[in-house]
Amino acid sequence: MGMPDLNLQPDKNVSRRHAQVTLESGVYWIEDLGSRLGVLVNGLRLKAKRQIKFGDRILIGRTEVKLVPSDSSELVAEEDKKKAGP
């Protein structure tokens, strides 16, 4: 097993394997990996794997993180999905 992509170690309320964010077919997902304190997305506790979008506020332990695009092409792709609808 490699190093985590995001190390929240200074937060004593974060487990070593607290949550996982994955990208599947252009969609980001987050899941709680059985942590004691859980994960909140936009103030709601995760009960199952959930889709997340750019701008979502994710609380892991006492640390808030936000999903943001790494470059403008990701943001354009997100806007195209919104225009296409469900």
Buried (B, 14 or more C-beta within 10 A) or exposed (E): EEEEEEEBEEEEBBBEEBBBBEEEEEEBEBBBEEBEBBBBBEEEEBEEEBEBEEEBEBBBBEBEBEBEEEEEEBEEEBEEEEEEEE
